[in-house]
Amino acid sequence: MPGYKLYYFNVRGRGELSRLILHCAGVPFEDFRFEGKDWPAIKPNMPFGQVPVLEIDGNKMLAQSHTVARYLARQHGLAGQNDWEQSQADMYVDCIYDMHGTMRTPTWETDPVKQKELFDKVNEETIQPHLEKVEQHIIKNGSGHLVGQGLTWADIAYYAFFTTPIMTRLGGEVFTKAPHLKKLIELVGSNPNIKKYVETRPVTSGEMTNYKLIYFNVRGRAELSRLILHCAEVPFEDYRIEHSEWLSLKQDMPFRQIPVLVVDDGSEILAQSNTIARYLAKRHGLAGKDDWERSQADMFIDCVYDLHAGMRPVAREKDPEKQQEVFDKVNEETIQPHAKKIEQFLVQNGTGFLVGNAVTWADIAYYAYFTTPMMERLGGRVLEDHPHLKKLVEHVGNIPSIKKYIEKRPTTLR
């Protein structure tokens, strides 16, 4: 199996069809995403100063989005069974290229009203006439696919086009007269490998969800979710309430508890602190890169939950001297043994992170735990014998978006 590295911006765009092909085929690859600010340093190393680019085995590069996608489809059984089927698939993919071209004007329009007007015009003049033709082709083919008897990159290309953020937002009725194509899109989306990828792929510009996080005006059980959102630089409403307001809000909460995450227009509400944090981490690329890394992150999160539980006797003690005594006991019996184990994990992983080679919500959870007001007040030297863990906590705290939030967040007692 060749080693693939796909270079593209951290958006779907022209790189998404190749990503979907690779995921559909179950082929491992490095999905090398970068931000616009990184492009000047990368551009000179690309064959034509453009992306996407596919690097193969570290010594060959292929450019042009459809060339890359076609190569991958042929290499991994998604191009068609013979020359005729491959040419048919090429024909449909070229049609999709034209469709993307017609969507440029509405995509770049920033005024929502004007954008909808432009989309409706494109839909009426271009998309609907094309769908009528494609619907006829699917019916004539008789297999439910555009080409032959099985899935090809042509089917995947139509799925990619009709599930773009703008199409999802504005094109709700687009398949009214194309039920067979709608069924095909749903079929591609239900492919286990594609479904798994779509559920965990980074949320990028143009597909941001509106979040409202409801919690008391303390750090507590919501702080991990706040930190995840700030780390990912995702805008959200940090709706903090005082205890005097809680009685009037309590009845409206799913389990009469907070934190609660309200999504978009309020039709979707999520409760339970770690469930919320896990959802946000998955949505915004901080949960781990595969099932194993995500499970490792979950393991560390559960450990932090236990650590927080161990601090309850400390929090309940009001006498300052006794509180320090109780903390010292918890530190000796629970925190230090655990920190020693975490130190070993960090040394073994060798990246400076708990999981994989990048920051995850597990790292952020340890940062949140070791920087609580109580820990800062009572446990000033708690990480003295654990330099790798101390360095990780410092690293998370120095992430620019987290650091900016910390500097401005409300000062609270806990």
C-alpha positions in Angstrom: 0.0 0.0 0.0 1.5 3.3 -1.0 1.9 6.1 1.6 -0.3 9.1 0.8 -0.2 12.6 2.0 -2.9 14.9 0.8 -2.1 18.7 1.0 -5.1 21.1 1.1 -6.5 24.0 3.1 -8.6 23.2 6.2 -11.8 23.4 4.2 -13.7 20.9 2.1 -13.3 22.6 -1.3 -11.3 20.9 -4.0 -9.7 18.4 -1.6 -12.8 16.8 -0.3 -13.6 14.5 -3.2 -10.1 12.9 -2.8 -10.6 12.6 1.0 -14.0 10.9 0.5 -12.5 8.5 -2.1 -9.7 7.5 0.3 -12.0 7.1 3.2 -14.5 5.1 1.2 -11.8 2.7 0.1 -10.5 2.4 3.7 -7.1 3.6 2.7 -4.9 5.2 5.4 -3.5 8.6 4.4 -2.2 11.8 6.0 -4.9 14.5 5.7 -2.5 17.4 5.8 -4.7 20.5 6.4 -3.3 24.0 6.8 -4.6 27.5 7.4 -4.3 30.3 4.9 -1.6 31.9 7.0 0.6 28.9 6.4 0.2 28.9 2.6 3.1 31.2 1.7 5.6 28.8 3.3 4.0 25.7 1.6 3.3 27.2 -1.9 6.9 27.1 -3.3 7.1 23.3 -2.7 3.9 22.5 -4.7 4.3 21.5 -8.4 2.3 24.4 -9.8 2.0 26.6 -6.7 -1.5 25.2 -6.1 -3.3 22.6 -3.9 -4.7 20.0 -3.6 -1.5 18.0 -4.1 -1.1 14.2 -3.5 2.3 13.1 -2.3 3.0 9.4 -2.8 5.7 7.6 -0.8 7.4 10.9 0.0 9.0 11.2 -3.4 6.2 11.7 -6.0 3.7 14.5 -6.3 0.5 14.8 -8.3 -1.4 18.1 -8.7 -4.9 19.2 -10.0 -7.9 18.2 -8.0 -9.6 15.9 -10.5 -6.4 14.3 -11.6 -5.7 13.4 -8.0 -9.2 12.1 -7.4 -9.2 10.1 -10.7 -5.8 8.5 -9.8 -7.1 7.5 -6.4 -10.3 6.1 -7.8 -8.5 4.0 -10.3 -6.0 2.8 -7.8 -8.7 1.7 -5.3 -11.5 0.3 -7.4 -13.8 3.3 -7.6 -13.3 4.4 -11.2 -15.5 1.9 -13.1 -15.0 -1.7 -14.3 -13.8 -1.0 -17.8 -12.8 1.8 -20.2 -16.5 2.6 -21.0 -17.5 2.8 -17.3 -14.4 4.9 -16.5 -15.3 7.3 -19.3 -18.9 7.5 -18.1 -17.7 8.3 -14.6 -15.3 11.0 -16.0 -18.3 12.5 -17.8 -20.3 12.8 -14.6 -17.4 14.2 -12.6 -16.9 16.9 -15.3 -20.6 17.8 -14.9 -20.0 18.3 -11.2 -17.0 20.5 -12.0 -19.4 22.7 -14.1 -21.9 22.7 -11.2 -19.3 23.9 -8.8 -18.5 26.7 -11.2 -22.1 28.0 -11.2 -22.1 28.0 -7.4 -19.2 30.4 -7.0 -21.3 33.6 -7.0 -23.8 32.5 -4.3 -21.0 30.9 -2.2 -19.1 34.2 -2.0 -22.1 36.4 -1.3 -22.1 37.3 2.4 -25.5 38.9 2.6 -27.9 36.1 3.5 -30.9 37.5 1.6 -28.9 38.1 -1.6 -27.2 34.7 -1.2 -30.6 32.9 -1.1 -31.7 34.9 -4.2 -28.6 34.0 -6.1 -28.9 30.3 -5.1 -32.5 30.2 -6.2 -31.5 31.6 -9.6 -28.7 29.0 -10.0 -31.0 26.2 -8.8 -33.7 27.1 -11.3 -31.5 27.8 -14.3 -28.8 25.2 -13.8 -29.2 22.7 -11.0 -32.8 21.6 -11.7 -32.3 21.0 -15.4 -29.2 19.0 -14.7 -31.0 16.9 -12.0 -33.7 16.1 -14.5 -31.2 14.6 -16.8 -29.3 12.8 -14.1 -32.5 11.3 -12.7 -33.2 9.9 -16.2 -29.7 8.4 -16.4 -30.0 6.7 -13.0 -33.4 5.2 -13.9 -32.0 3.9 -17.2 -29.0 2.4 -15.6 -31.2 0.5 -13.2 -28.7 -0.2 -10.5 -29.2 2.9 -8.3 -25.8 4.1 -9.3 -24.7 6.5 -12.0 -22.3 4.0 -13.6 -22.4 0.2 -13.7 -23.5 -1.9 -10.8 -21.5 -0.4 -8.0 -20.2 2.7 -6.3 -17.8 4.9 -8.3 -16.1 8.2 -7.7 -18.9 9.8 -9.8 -21.5 8.9 -7.1 -19.1 10.2 -4.5 -18.7 13.5 -6.5 -22.4 14.1 -6.5 -22.6 13.3 -2.8 -19.8 15.8 -2.1 -21.5 18.5 -4.2 -25.0 18.1 -2.7 -23.7 18.0 0.9 -21.6 21.2 0.8 -22.4 23.6 3.7 -24.2 26.1 1.3 -26.2 23.3 -0.3 -27.2 21.8 3.0 -28.3 25.3 4.3 -30.1 26.6 1.2 -31.0 23.5 -0.9 -33.5 21.7 1.2 -36.0 21.2 -1.6 -33.5 20.6 -4.4 -34.4 16.9 -4.8 -38.1 17.2 -5.0 -38.2 16.0 -8.6 -35.1 13.7 -8.3 -35.9 10.9 -5.8 -33.5 8.5 -7.4 -30.6 10.9 -7.1 -31.6 11.7 -3.5 -31.6 8.0 -2.7 -28.1 7.7 -4.3 -26.8 10.6 -2.2 -28.2 8.9 1.0 -26.6 5.6 -0.1 -23.2 7.2 -0.4 -23.6 9.0 2.9 -24.5 5.7 4.6 -21.3 4.0 3.5 -19.7 3.0 6.8 -16.3 4.4 6.0 -17.7 7.7 4.7 -20.2 8.0 7.5 -17.4 7.6 10.1 -15.3 10.2 8.4 -18.1 12.7 8.1 -19.0 12.3 11.7 -15.5 13.2 12.9 -14.1 15.6 10.2 -13.2 19.1 11.3 -15.9 21.7 11.1 -14.6 24.4 8.8 -15.6 27.8 7.6 -19.1 28.0 6.1 -20.5 25.2 8.3 -20.1 26.6 11.8 -22.9 25.7 14.2 -24.3 28.3 16.6 -23.7 27.4 20.2 -25.1 28.6 23.5 -23.5 27.2 26.6 -25.6 27.6 29.7 -23.9 27.3 33.2 -23.3 29.2 36.4 -20.9 32.1 36.5 -18.1 29.7 37.8 -15.6 27.4 36.0 -16.9 24.1 37.4 -18.4 21.5 35.0 -18.6 23.9 32.0 -15.0 25.1 31.9 -13.7 22.2 29.8 -16.3 22.9 27.1 -15.5 26.6 27.2 -11.8 25.8 26.8 -12.4 23.4 23.9 -14.5 26.0 22.1 -11.9 28.7 22.7 -9.0 26.4 21.7 -10.8 25.6 18.4 -11.6 29.4 18.0 -15.3 28.6 17.6 -17.6 31.5 18.4 -20.3 30.7 21.1 -22.6 32.4 23.6 -21.1 31.9 27.0 -24.4 32.3 28.9 -23.5 32.5 32.6 -26.2 32.7 35.2 -26.2 33.6 38.9 -27.7 31.2 41.4 -30.6 33.5 42.0 -31.7 32.9 38.4 -31.4 29.1 38.6 -34.9 28.4 39.9 -36.6 30.1 37.0 -34.4 28.2 34.5 -34.3 24.8 36.1 -37.6 23.5 34.7 -36.5 24.2 31.1 -33.3 22.1 31.4 -33.4 18.5 30.0 -32.5 16.9 33.4 -32.9 20.0 35.5 -29.2 20.3 35.5 -26.5 22.4 33.8 -24.3 22.7 31.9 -26.5 22.5 28.8 -25.4 23.2 25.2 -28.1 24.7 23.0 -27.4 24.2 19.3 -28.5 26.5 16.5 -32.2 27.6 16.9 -32.7 25.6 20.2 -34.2 22.6 18.5 -31.2 20.5 19.7 -30.1 20.6 23.4 -27.4 18.5 24.9 -26.9 17.9 28.6 -24.2 16.3 30.9 -20.8 18.0 31.1 -18.6 15.3 29.6 -21.1 14.5 26.9 -21.1 18.1 25.8 -17.3 18.4 25.9 -16.9 15.1 23.9 -19.3 16.3 21.3 -17.5 19.6 20.9 -14.1 17.9 20.8 -15.3 15.6 18.0 -16.9 18.4 16.1 -13.8 20.6 16.2 -10.9 18.2 15.7 -9.8 17.8 19.4 -11.0 14.3 20.1 -8.2 12.2 18.5 -7.6 11.2 14.9 -9.0 7.6 15.0 -11.0 5.3 17.2 -8.0 4.3 19.3 -6.9 7.9 19.9 -10.4 8.9 20.8 -10.7 6.0 23.2 -7.4 6.9 24.8 -8.6 10.5 25.2 -11.8 9.2 26.8 -9.7 7.2 29.2 -7.8 10.2 30.4 -11.0 12.2 30.7 -12.5 9.6 33.0 -9.4 9.8 35.1 -9.8 13.6 35.4 -13.4 13.0 36.4 -12.2 10.8 39.2 -9.7 13.4 40.3 -12.4 16.0 40.5 -14.5 13.7 42.6 -11.5 13.2 44.9 -11.4 17.0 45.5 -15.0 17.2 46.9 -14.0 16.8 50.6 -11.5 19.6 50.1 -14.1 21.9 48.5 -16.6 21.2 51.4 -14.1 22.1 54.1 -14.5 25.8 55.0 -11.8 26.2 57.6 -8.6 27.3 55.7 -6.2 25.3 57.9 -8.3 22.1 57.8 -8.9 22.6 54.1 -5.1 22.6 53.5 -4.8 19.4 55.6 -7.5 17.7 53.7 -5.9 18.8 50.4 -2.5 17.5 51.4 -4.0 14.1 52.2 -5.8 13.9 48.8 -2.6 15.1 47.1 -0.5 12.4 48.8 -3.0 9.6 48.4 -4.5 10.3 45.0 -3.1 13.2 43.0 0.6 12.3 43.3 0.2 8.6 42.4 -1.9 9.6 39.4 0.4 12.3 38.3 3.3 9.8 38.4 1.4 7.5 36.1 0.5 10.4 33.7 4.2 11.3 33.6 5.0 7.8 32.5 2.3 8.0 29.7 3.8 11.3 28.5 7.3 10.0 28.4 6.1 6.8 26.6 4.1 8.7 24.0 7.1 11.0 23.3 5.2 13.9 21.7 4.5 16.0 24.7 0.8 15.2 24.5 -1.3 12.5 26.1 -2.7 11.2 22.9 -1.2 11.1 19.4 1.0 14.0 18.3 -1.4 17.0 18.8 -3.4 18.6 21.5 -6.7 16.9 22.4 -9.5 17.5 24.9 -7.7 15.2 27.2 -4.7 17.6 27.5 -7.2 20.5 27.9 -9.0 18.6 30.7 -5.7 18.2 32.7 -5.0 21.8 32.2 -8.5 22.7 33.5 -8.0 20.5 36.5 -4.6 21.7 37.5 -5.5 25.4 37.1 -8.7 25.5 39.2 -8.7 28.3 41.8 -8.5 25.7 44.6 -5.6 23.9 43.0 -3.7 27.2 42.4 -4.4 28.2 46.0 -3.5 25.0 47.8 -1.4 23.0 45.3 1.3 25.4 44.2 4.0 22.6 44.0 1.8 19.7 43.0 3.5 19.2 39.6 7.1 19.8 40.9 8.1 16.1 40.5 6.3 15.7 37.2 8.1 17.9 34.6 6.4 16.5 31.5 2.9 17.0 32.9 3.9 20.4 34.1 5.2 21.3 30.7 1.9 20.0 29.1 -0.2 22.1 31.4 1.9 25.2 30.5 1.7 24.4 26.8 -2.1 24.3 26.8 -2.2 27.5 28.8 0.0 29.2 26.2 -2.2 28.2 23.2 -3.0 31.7 21.9 -6.8 31.4 21.8 -6.9 29.8 25.3 -4.5 32.4 26.7 -6.6 35.2 25.3 -9.7 33.7 27.0 -8.0 33.2 30.3 -6.8 36.8 30.4 -10.4 38.0 30.0 -12.6 35.4 31.7 -14.6 36.5 34.7 -12.8 36.0 38.1 -14.7 33.5 40.2 -14.1 31.6 43.4 -14.3 28.2 41.7 
